[in-house]
Amino acid sequence: MKDNFSAQSDKYAKYRPTYPSEFFDYLNSLVPTKQNAWDCGTGNGQVAIRLAETFDKVFATDISQPQINNALRADNITYTVQPAEKTDFENQFFDLIVIAQAIHWFDFEQFYSEVRRTAREHALICVVGYGRIEISDLIDQIIADFYENVIGMYWDKERKYIDENYATIPFPFEEIQTPNFANKLPWTLDHLIGYLNTWSAVKHFIKQNGYNPIDELQDEIGKYWNKEEIKEVTFPLLLRVGNIKR
């Protein structure tokens, strides 16, 4: 698994979008036993903190110590630095395993083997993420041009799974058909720019070229969005849910 997010873990915690309450309500409705949950690739702990509201214990893992240092805390969350593909958890331990905006970085075969080992019979696996941000037709076009033509060559190859809405990831589980969810958030232009600066392709671009391409993008978007204005931004959720059977 690649670690593209340790260097700016504080910005990741501040600027990355959260997930809507409706999604967690739906997830809770699918899991009758709420003893142990695993938030794999926890990042800033935003999913772990919500799972902690309804599960007795939440175990959250990431390969990035800086991410975990900045993660949200609760008494019933245990954070550890571990790779997704090989953990020290007991066999048949989890009622729910959630992977939020992270599975495209994993070795699928090894991770799914670990899922089957650590999951209880008929536990649930939930792969969730979010698609391209939507603001307005005009701003969306500006961001799309930046995404494809300015930083397009700097995306890791795994990014394709996000662009394909997680529809093409291997998913060898008994799949459950899910509703469509979208996350709508009130953002300032500064928040948008903070979020765009967390993109891994932007970091790769800066490393290779010595300057930040977001500066020019901000000037372009700023023509249509003043700094005091709050706009509603939308992230469509990418979601795969399955029953884990041996």
BELTA-V882932 format. One record per run of one state. SS is the DSSP state (helix for helix, strand for strand, loop for the rest). FROM is the first residue (numbers start at 1). LEN is the number of residues. If there is no record, write none. Layout:
BEGIN
ss	from	len
SS	FROM	LEN
SS	FROM	LEN
END
This chain:
BEGIN
ss	from	len
loop	1	8
helix	9	7
loop	16	5
helix	21	10
loop	31	5
strand	36	5
loop	41	5
helix	46	6
loop	52	5
strand	57	6
loop	63	2
helix	65	5
loop	70	7
strand	77	5
loop	82	12
strand	94	7
loop	101	2
helix	103	3
loop	106	2
helix	108	11
strand	119	12
loop	131	3
strand	134	1
loop	135	2
helix	137	14
loop	151	1
helix	152	3
loop	155	2
helix	157	7
loop	164	10
strand	174	3
loop	177	5
strand	182	6
loop	188	1
helix	189	8
loop	197	3
helix	200	10
loop	210	4
helix	214	8
loop	222	9
strand	231	13
loop	244	3
END
